[in-house]
Amino acid sequence: MHQFSRGGQARPQPADVAAVLRREADRLRPRLPRGGELQVEAADGLPAVALADEPLGQVVGHLLANAVEALAAAGGGTVTARA
């Protein structure tokens, strides 16, 4: 019954971490104070993760939102992703 109510088990497609980081950073930039910056540096060849794009976006979004809050007084910062 549990699988039926959830529509079965969906297999997540590999998500592009760099693309998700950039998208979430773009979404959160308006929260920075005027003149503040949030940069994303993603290494070439980052491996995809076995998590659907939407849940990964939620996790990354929450982490970046916390970073934006903490860095707002400093005017921003840089998020770096490496393999």
SVG drawing of the C-alpha trace seen along z (x, -y; Angstrom):
<svg xmlns="http://www.w3.org/2000/svg" viewBox="-2 -49 40 51">
<polyline fill="none" stroke="black" stroke-width="0.4" points="0.0,0.0 2.8,-2.4 4.3,-2.1 0.9,-2.5 0.2,-5.7 3.6,-7.2 3.2,-6.1 6.0,-3.5 9.7,-4.1 11.1,-6.7 14.7,-6.3 16.4,-9.6 18.3,-10.9 21.8,-12.2 21.7,-15.8 24.3,-18.4 25.7,-19.9 27.2,-22.9 24.0,-23.8 22.0,-23.4 24.5,-25.6 24.3,-28.3 20.5,-28.2 20.1,-28.4 22.7,-31.2 20.8,-33.2 17.6,-32.7 19.1,-33.9 21.2,-36.9 18.3,-39.3 18.5,-38.6 22.0,-40.1 22.3,-43.8 22.8,-46.3 26.2,-45.8 26.6,-42.3 27.8,-39.5 27.5,-35.7 29.9,-33.9 29.8,-30.2 33.0,-28.5 32.4,-25.0 35.3,-22.8 35.2,-21.3 34.1,-17.7 32.1,-17.6 30.4,-14.2 26.7,-14.1 24.9,-13.0 22.2,-10.3 19.6,-12.6 16.8,-14.2 17.3,-17.8 14.4,-19.2 15.5,-17.6 19.1,-18.5 18.0,-22.1 16.2,-22.2 19.3,-21.0 21.6,-23.4 19.0,-26.2 18.9,-25.8 22.7,-25.7 23.1,-28.8 20.3,-30.6 22.1,-30.1 25.4,-31.3 23.7,-34.4 22.3,-35.2 25.7,-34.8 27.5,-36.7 25.0,-39.6 26.9,-41.8 30.2,-41.1 28.6,-41.9 28.7,-38.4 31.1,-35.6 32.1,-32.7 30.7,-29.2 33.2,-26.6 32.4,-23.1 35.1,-20.6 35.1,-16.9"/>
</svg>
